[in-house]
Amino acid sequence: MTRVRRRELITALVVCVFLVSWNHLLADRLPGARPVDRYADVLVACSALALVWRRLFPRRVLAATTLLTTVYLLLGFPYGPVFIPFAVSVYSVARHLPWRGAALAGGIAIPVLALHNAGNGLSMADLTGLFPAAGWVAVPFTIGTLRAQLEETGRRDHREAVERGIQEERLRMAQEVHDIVGHGLAAIKMQADIALHVLARQPGIARPTLEAVSSTSAQALDELRTTLRILRSADAVHASTPGIADLDALYGRMRAAGLQVRVHTVGSPNTLPAEADLAAYRTIQESLTNVLKHAYPKEADIVLENQPGALRIRVTSAYPPAEPPSRGGIGAIGMGIDGLGIDGMRERIAAQGGRLSAGPDAGSRFVVEAWLPAVTP
């Protein structure tokens, strides 16, 4: 069961002492009113102490402060601090209750609070007493409602931000799994096709090809395990994810799968942030995988240009045979499996503050070009 917090109790006690003292100071300045005595002190003190429960039972606290304030006024005591607990309870009702219930409670409080203005009969002058009572309800009620709306907006924005974060993480992990599995399966298929082709006539060549299949599948499984480990644990070590330093092993696997890879590096290698390093690796991996699956001849030229504070990647290959670009050649190379290829690379690069383009050049070759900053955006 929710209990009253110590801070709320201490605050109510301090407010109680303050209001009782303030009420005595104001009493002499309001001639014609009943002198403040112990009954006035009890009514003001009880009204202030009732605020201890305003968060837990806002409607009951409003009823209590309304009743205590009305009795205080009916006994002829002077206007003053007694209205403060009442206003605070109206604010609490508006902040912590649904709007309709809060409005109903505040609406009932107005005529009750105005009872002290009704003499022996109900006249127009008596009705004007509703306006001060309405003011003590309307102002704190408006403030409480606005505060409740701001808090709800903040909670909604927080929920939406969390949901966006979850969706972005899911997309990122889907892209990771796509890159790992897509690359591994493409290489394995090509190597298996070569082994099946030469198995009967040249069994000596089939063996190393099958060994390459085993090596490629083991590497893909290791990367997949690493990715899933990162997904399960927020404290996973990102150093185990691949980067520029692992490109030679990637080139080796692609060459073993039957792809001719030519690499040219310009300038001294830059040190990239971890996520940018992974993005560069995945861009080259995805580009080579698509070349292996779709292009002919099975050749790719890679240029890694280390610029001051940036890395430029250029992967050039041929179109798929007998399929002009206008009929889907670019899409076949660019999108890979399930549409995550080019779009995924572009989003990954953009997330690191870089940019990526993909398409044919003047020589009817397909070019994937990426630019990555060497500093975290």
C-alpha positions as semicolon CSV with decimal commas, in nm:
position;residue;x (nm);y (nm);z (nm)
1;M;0,000;0,000;0,000
2;T;0,130;0,344;-0,083
3;R;0,227;0,540;0,225
4;V;0,271;0,907;0,301
5;R;0,627;1,020;0,235
6;R;0,821;1,182;0,518
7;R;0,885;1,489;0,307
8;E;0,511;1,547;0,260
9;L;0,449;1,517;0,634
10;I;0,726;1,763;0,720
11;T;0,602;2,005;0,453
12;A;0,246;1,990;0,588
13;L;0,366;2,058;0,943
14;V;0,571;2,358;0,831
15;V;0,277;2,494;0,627
16;C;0,047;2,440;0,924
17;V;0,263;2,647;1,161
18;F;0,314;2,915;0,897
19;L;-0,058;2,952;0,816
20;V;-0,168;2,964;1,179
21;S;0,091;3,233;1,252
22;W;0,000;3,427;0,939
23;N;-0,369;3,410;1,028
24;H;-0,303;3,580;1,365
25;L;-0,098;3,855;1,198
26;L;-0,380;3,935;0,954
27;A;-0,662;3,919;1,206
28;D;-0,611;4,272;1,344
29;R;-0,610;4,420;0,994
30;L;-0,961;4,297;0,908
31;P;-1,206;4,486;1,131
32;G;-1,558;4,355;1,167
33;A;-1,454;3,989;1,161
34;R;-1,465;3,756;1,457
35;P;-1,136;3,760;1,648
36;V;-0,908;3,466;1,573
37;D;-0,918;3,214;1,859
38;R;-0,832;2,854;1,920
39;Y;-1,124;2,735;1,707
40;A;-0,987;2,926;1,409
41;D;-0,642;2,782;1,478
42;V;-0,781;2,427;1,484
43;L;-0,972;2,473;1,159
44;V;-0,671;2,624;0,977
45;A;-0,433;2,363;1,121
46;C;-0,659;2,069;1,027
47;S;-0,701;2,207;0,677
48;A;-0,323;2,240;0,634
49;L;-0,248;1,894;0,780
50;A;-0,503;1,734;0,546
51;L;-0,265;1,815;0,260
52;V;-0,046;1,527;0,374
53;W;-0,280;1,291;0,187
54;R;-0,345;1,510;-0,120
55;R;-0,151;1,280;-0,357
56;L;-0,308;0,959;-0,226
57;F;-0,667;1,078;-0,179
58;P;-0,705;1,408;-0,366
59;R;-1,086;1,397;-0,381
60;R;-1,121;1,329;-0,005
61;V;-0,869;1,600;0,081
62;L;-1,063;1,849;-0,131
63;A;-1,385;1,754;0,049
64;A;-1,213;1,797;0,388
65;T;-1,055;2,134;0,311
66;T;-1,380;2,260;0,154
67;L;-1,576;2,164;0,465
68;L;-1,317;2,309;0,707
69;T;-1,289;2,634;0,511
70;T;-1,668;2,670;0,489
71;V;-1,710;2,617;0,864
72;Y;-1,432;2,869;0,929
73;L;-1,612;3,130;0,717
74;L;-1,956;3,050;0,858
75;L;-1,821;3,118;1,208
76;G;-1,729;3,468;1,092
77;F;-1,351;3,440;1,107
78;P;-1,155;3,673;0,873
79;Y;-1,057;3,586;0,519
80;G;-0,693;3,489;0,481
81;P;-0,458;3,190;0,480
82;V;-0,742;2,941;0,530
83;F;-0,798;2,951;0,152
84;I;-0,447;2,827;0,073
85;P;-0,499;2,458;0,170
86;F;-0,827;2,466;-0,020
87;A;-0,654;2,601;-0,333
88;V;-0,376;2,342;-0,303
89;S;-0,631;2,060;-0,277
90;V;-0,810;2,189;-0,590
91;Y;-0,474;2,190;-0,770
92;S;-0,406;1,832;-0,655
93;V;-0,745;1,710;-0,778
94;A;-0,685;1,864;-1,120
95;R;-0,334;1,721;-1,141
96;H;-0,393;1,367;-1,016
97;L;-0,748;1,280;-1,125
98;P;-0,908;1,240;-1,470
99;W;-1,035;1,571;-1,601
100;R;-1,408;1,498;-1,575
101;G;-1,388;1,371;-1,217
102;A;-1,168;1,665;-1,117
103;A;-1,404;1,917;-1,281
104;L;-1,704;1,764;-1,102
105;A;-1,529;1,780;-0,764
106;G;-1,423;2,141;-0,822
107;G;-1,770;2,238;-0,939
108;I;-1,931;2,098;-0,622
109;A;-1,679;2,284;-0,405
110;I;-1,779;2,628;-0,544
111;P;-2,137;2,649;-0,402
112;V;-2,031;2,482;-0,076
113;L;-1,758;2,740;-0,024
114;A;-2,003;3,021;-0,104
115;L;-2,253;2,913;0,167
116;H;-2,117;3,167;0,412
117;N;-2,249;3,447;0,185
118;A;-2,608;3,322;0,207
119;G;-2,789;3,504;0,485
120;N;-3,148;3,444;0,577
121;G;-3,240;3,429;0,211
122;L;-3,083;3,405;-0,132
123;S;-3,042;3,746;-0,299
124;M;-2,847;3,881;-0,592
125;A;-2,587;4,010;-0,351
126;D;-2,553;3,661;-0,211
127;L;-2,505;3,518;-0,560
128;T;-2,210;3,748;-0,618
129;G;-2,034;3,552;-0,347
130;L;-1,998;3,271;-0,595
131;F;-1,742;3,468;-0,794
132;P;-1,469;3,477;-0,526
133;A;-1,531;3,109;-0,455
134;A;-1,512;3,031;-0,827
135;G;-1,183;3,219;-0,848
136;W;-1,029;3,008;-0,571
137;V;-1,129;2,700;-0,772
138;A;-1,068;2,811;-1,131
139;V;-0,710;2,937;-1,093
140;P;-0,556;2,637;-0,911
141;F;-0,768;2,399;-1,119
142;T;-0,628;2,550;-1,440
143;I;-0,271;2,531;-1,312
144;G;-0,318;2,169;-1,201
145;T;-0,471;2,071;-1,534
146;L;-0,186;2,230;-1,729
147;R;0,068;2,055;-1,509
148;A;-0,105;1,721;-1,562
149;Q;-0,109;1,774;-1,939
150;L;0,260;1,865;-1,941
151;E;0,346;1,555;-1,741
152;E;0,138;1,334;-1,970
153;T;0,306;1,489;-2,274
154;G;0,645;1,423;-2,118
155;R;0,554;1,061;-2,043
156;R;0,421;1,013;-2,396
157;D;0,733;1,165;-2,549
158;H;0,947;0,939;-2,331
159;R;0,751;0,630;-2,435
160;E;0,778;0,728;-2,800
161;A;1,152;0,788;-2,765
162;V;1,196;0,447;-2,603
163;E;0,990;0,283;-2,878
164;R;1,195;0,460;-3,147
165;G;1,512;0,345;-2,979
166;I;1,387;-0,013;-2,969
167;Q;1,284;-0,003;-3,335
168;E;1,615;0,151;-3,441
169;E;1,804;-0,115;-3,247
170;R;1,595;-0,389;-3,407
171;L;1,666;-0,247;-3,752
172;R;2,036;-0,220;-3,673
173;M;2,052;-0,580;-3,556
174;A;1,849;-0,694;-3,857
175;Q;2,103;-0,520;-4,080
176;E;2,389;-0,688;-3,891
177;V;2,232;-1,032;-3,927
178;H;2,154;-0,962;-4,295
179;D;2,515;-0,867;-4,366
180;I;2,661;-1,165;-4,184
181;V;2,422;-1,430;-4,312
182;G;2,394;-1,285;-4,663
183;H;2,769;-1,269;-4,708
184;G;2,828;-1,613;-4,559
185;L;2,557;-1,787;-4,761
186;A;2,665;-1,623;-5,087
187;A;3,025;-1,732;-5,039
188;I;2,925;-2,081;-4,929
189;K;2,694;-2,126;-5,229
190;M;2,963;-2,019;-5,474
191;Q;3,221;-2,249;-5,314
192;A;2,977;-2,541;-5,304
193;D;2,890;-2,490;-5,673
194;I;3,260;-2,500;-5,762
195;A;3,311;-2,817;-5,556
196;L;3,014;-2,990;-5,719
197;H;3,135;-2,886;-6,065
198;V;3,485;-3,031;-6,027
199;L;3,412;-3,316;-5,788
200;A;3,389;-3,593;-6,051
201;R;3,671;-3,474;-6,281
202;Q;3,911;-3,303;-6,041
203;P;3,853;-3,430;-5,685
204;G;4,180;-3,274;-5,577
205;I;4,037;-2,926;-5,635
206;A;3,706;-3,014;-5,467
207;R;3,870;-3,079;-5,130
208;P;4,020;-2,732;-5,071
209;T;3,695;-2,579;-5,198
210;L;3,495;-2,775;-4,943
211;E;3,745;-2,675;-4,676
212;A;3,680;-2,314;-4,776
213;V;3,307;-2,379;-4,733
214;S;3,373;-2,503;-4,381
215;S;3,595;-2,205;-4,298
216;T;3,348;-1,952;-4,437
217;S;3,054;-2,103;-4,249
218;A;3,254;-2,110;-3,926
219;Q;3,348;-1,745;-3,968
220;A;2,987;-1,646;-4,037
221;L;2,867;-1,838;-3,732
222;D;3,128;-1,669;-3,513
223;E;3,017;-1,324;-3,631
224;L;2,653;-1,417;-3,580
225;R;2,722;-1,536;-3,224
226;T;2,905;-1,212;-3,150
227;T;2,614;-1,007;-3,283
228;L;2,359;-1,202;-3,080
229;R;2,576;-1,168;-2,771
230;I;2,575;-0,790;-2,817
231;L;2,197;-0,801;-2,861
232;R;2,151;-0,991;-2,533
233;S;2,390;-0,787;-2,323
234;A;2,428;-0,409;-2,306
235;D;2,778;-0,463;-2,162
236;A;2,903;-0,669;-2,457
237;V;3,247;-0,578;-2,585
238;H;3,225;-0,409;-2,925
239;A;3,591;-0,479;-2,991
240;S;3,490;-0,828;-3,105
241;T;3,299;-0,686;-3,403
242;P;3,490;-0,671;-3,735
243;G;3,647;-0,359;-3,881
244;I;3,903;-0,231;-4,131
245;A;4,171;-0,448;-3,972
246;D;3,971;-0,759;-4,069
247;L;3,941;-0,676;-4,439
248;D;4,231;-0,899;-4,544
249;A;4,050;-1,202;-4,401
250;L;3,734;-1,092;-4,584
251;Y;3,926;-1,059;-4,912
252;G;4,070;-1,405;-4,857
253;R;3,728;-1,563;-4,809
254;M;3,590;-1,389;-5,116
255;R;3,885;-1,501;-5,329
256;A;3,841;-1,857;-5,204
257;A;3,476;-1,831;-5,313
258;G;3,583;-1,744;-5,668
259;L;3,579;-1,364;-5,664
260;Q;3,881;-1,177;-5,796
261;V;3,942;-0,883;-5,562
262;R;4,189;-0,606;-5,637
263;V;4,261;-0,363;-5,353
264;H;4,437;-0,029;-5,367
265;T;4,502;0,174;-5,051
266;V;4,590;0,544;-5,063
267;G;4,746;0,728;-4,770
268;S;4,816;0,626;-4,411
269;P;4,523;0,445;-4,249
270;N;4,299;0,659;-4,028
271;T;4,176;0,543;-3,689
272;L;3,796;0,530;-3,713
273;P;3,548;0,522;-3,423
274;A;3,424;0,169;-3,349
275;E;3,083;0,210;-3,514
276;A;3,232;0,383;-3,820
277;D;3,493;0,107;-3,845
278;L;3,217;-0,155;-3,846
279;A;3,016;0,048;-4,102
280;A;3,316;0,059;-4,338
281;Y;3,368;-0,317;-4,306
282;R;2,999;-0,397;-4,363
283;T;2,985;-0,168;-4,668
284;I;3,273;-0,348;-4,835
285;Q;3,140;-0,688;-4,727
286;E;2,792;-0,621;-4,867
287;S;2,931;-0,480;-5,191
288;L;3,154;-0,783;-5,249
289;T;2,873;-1,020;-5,157
290;N;2,645;-0,863;-5,418
291;V;2,920;-0,881;-5,679
292;L;2,971;-1,249;-5,598
293;K;2,599;-1,321;-5,631
294;H;2,506;-1,113;-5,934
295;A;2,794;-0,972;-6,138
296;Y;2,996;-1,125;-6,419
297;P;3,287;-1,143;-6,449
298;K;3,338;-1,212;-6,079
299;E;3,572;-0,919;-6,025
300;A;3,576;-0,619;-5,797
301;D;3,813;-0,324;-5,759
302;I;3,837;-0,162;-5,416
303;V;3,999;0,171;-5,343
304;L;4,047;0,281;-4,981
305;E;4,146;0,648;-4,983
306;N;4,256;0,782;-4,646
307;Q;4,191;1,155;-4,651
308;P;4,261;1,402;-4,369
309;G;3,997;1,314;-4,110
310;A;3,799;1,084;-4,338
311;L;3,795;0,754;-4,528
312;R;3,660;0,720;-4,882
313;I;3,561;0,375;-5,007
314;R;3,502;0,290;-5,372
315;V;3,395;-0,056;-5,491
316;T;3,362;-0,102;-5,868
317;S;3,219;-0,407;-6,046
318;A;3,027;-0,514;-6,356
319;Y;2,652;-0,537;-6,415
320;P;2,484;-0,878;-6,408
321;P;2,517;-1,046;-6,750
322;A;2,232;-1,021;-7,000
323;E;2,031;-0,790;-6,774
324;P;2,039;-0,417;-6,854
325;P;2,018;-0,174;-6,562
326;S;1,670;-0,053;-6,660
327;R;1,533;-0,402;-6,608
328;G;1,660;-0,453;-6,257
329;G;2,036;-0,498;-6,282
330;I;2,108;-0,217;-6,042
331;G;1,840;-0,339;-5,808
332;A;1,981;-0,689;-5,811
333;I;2,328;-0,572;-5,720
334;G;2,225;-0,292;-5,492
335;M;1,950;-0,446;-5,283
336;G;2,089;-0,790;-5,209
337;I;1,851;-1,018;-5,022
338;D;1,527;-0,880;-4,869
339;G;1,599;-0,520;-4,965
340;L;1,847;-0,441;-4,690
341;G;2,156;-0,403;-4,912
342;I;2,199;-0,049;-5,048
343;D;1,937;0,100;-4,815
344;G;2,101;-0,066;-4,517
345;M;2,448;0,050;-4,619
346;R;2,327;0,405;-4,676
347;E;2,154;0,420;-4,335
348;R;2,455;0,270;-4,162
349;I;2,693;0,521;-4,320
350;A;2,456;0,814;-4,258
351;A;2,431;0,720;-3,890
352;Q;2,807;0,782;-3,864
353;G;2,784;1,123;-4,030
354;G;2,892;0,996;-4,371
355;R;2,729;0,954;-4,710
356;L;2,696;0,675;-4,966
357;S;2,607;0,660;-5,334
358;A;2,552;0,360;-5,559
359;G;2,487;0,338;-5,932
360;P;2,642;0,307;-6,277
361;D;2,934;0,518;-6,390
362;A;3,008;0,645;-6,741
363;G;3,176;0,316;-6,829
364;S;2,868;0,106;-6,752
365;R;3,018;-0,035;-6,436
366;F;2,844;-0,039;-6,099
367;V;3,006;0,178;-5,833
368;V;2,943;0,188;-5,461
369;E;3,113;0,490;-5,306
370;A;3,110;0,582;-4,937
371;W;3,264;0,862;-4,734
372;L;3,311;0,828;-4,358
373;P;3,448;1,087;-4,111
374;A;3,730;0,966;-3,887
375;V;3,570;1,134;-3,585
376;T;3,244;1,053;-3,406
377;P;2,959;1,278;-3,538
